[in-house]
């Protein structure tokens, strides 16, 4: 764990809310390794219960629980359709219900789950290999 990383302690008697997920996601983005900081400097975050039907179709998902998050280009008007001129930032949308379902399956610390899925999405979007992603996640969570 990085020395400058703030510790967030959350004890949940109910499932984490949208706001809880946003806090953890913001902390993850603030503490990404240097090689990711350029990718994420202007990224926005959002939390929704499930992906829209458009996103499901774009990702060829058969089940809404398959999609944990989606990195939407700020240039997109809607999935797959880009505007020619756009000043909007990219947006990382986290899907609360699938994340909670995944968390229940893996039985890991919830903040580690959020960190892992954000790392994997951003690294995959920027063509890191599966081995590189796994190594970065392990080193960042240790």
N, C-alpha and C positions, 0 to 999 in steps of 0.2 A: 504494500500500500504506500502511496506517495506521502511524504511527510507533510506537504502543504494541503492535502486533501481534507476537507471538512467532514467530520463524521455526522451522518444523519441517522438518528435513532428513531425508529418508528415501531411501535407495537400495535398490532392490529387486532381489535376485537371484532371488527367488521372488515370486509374486503377493502383494499386500498381504493380511494376515490380518484377521480380525474386529477384533482389538485395534488394528491399524494404522488401520483405517477409523474406529473409535470415537475414537481420538486426534484424527484430522483433523476429524471431525464436531463433537467438543467444541470444538476450536479455532474452527471456523466459527461455532458458536453463541455463543461468548464474544466474537466480534468482529463481530457483526452490526451493521448501522446502527441508530441510535437508534429509528427508526420500527418496527423489528422486535423490539426488546428486550422490549416488553410481551407480544408473542405467545409468546415463547420462554423466559420467565423460569423456568418450572417444567417445561419439557418434558424428558422422558426420552429416552434414545437406546438403540437395540438394533440388532444386526446379525444377519441370518439369511442363509442361502444363497439361498433363493428365497421368494417370497410363497406363503402357503397357498392351497389351492384356494378357500377362502371369499373371500379377498381378490381372487384372480383373477376370480372370478364377480362380486363387487361392482364391480370396475373394468372389467368386460366385456373382459378381456384374452384374446387368442387364443393368446398365447405367453408363457411365464413370464419370458422375457428382456425383455419390454416394461415390466415394473414395476421401477423402480430403487429406489423408496422409497415409503412409505405413512405418512401422518400419521393415527394412530389416536386417536380421542377417548378420554379417560380414562373417559368415561361409558359407553363401549360394553362390553357383556358379550362380544359377538362381533360381527363385521361387520354393521352395520345394526340391531343390537338394543341399545338404550340402557337403562341402569339409571336408575331415578328418582332415587336418591341415590347419589352417588359422590364420594369424596375423591381418587380416583386422578388422576394427572397425565396429560396427553396424552403419547403416545409416538411418536417418529419412528423408524420401522423402515427401515433401509437394507438392501437386498438385494445381498449381496456378488457373487454370480456375474453377475447382469445388469450391475452397475456395472463389473466388470472387463471384460466384453464391450464395453460402451460405451466405456470408456477405451481399449481396443485400437483401436476404430474411429476415435475423434476425435484420438488422438495428442496430447493435451494433458497438462500437468502433472497428476498424480493428485490433488493437493490442490485444484487449481482445479476439477477435475471434481466433487469432493465439495462444494465451496463452491457451485458452479453449481447442482447438482441440489437442494441444500437451499434455496437462495434461491428457486428456481423453485417448489418445492413449498409453502413457507410463504407466499410472495407470492400464488400462485394460490389458496391456501386462504383468503386474506384479501382477495380480489377486486381485486388489482392487475392492470392491463392488461398485455398482452404487451410493449408498448413500455416501460412503467415498469419491468417486471422486467428487461428487457434492459439498460436504462440503469443500474439499480442493480448488476447483476452486473458490467457493464463497469467502473463506477467503483470497485467494491469489489476487483476483481481487478487493477486497474491500480496 
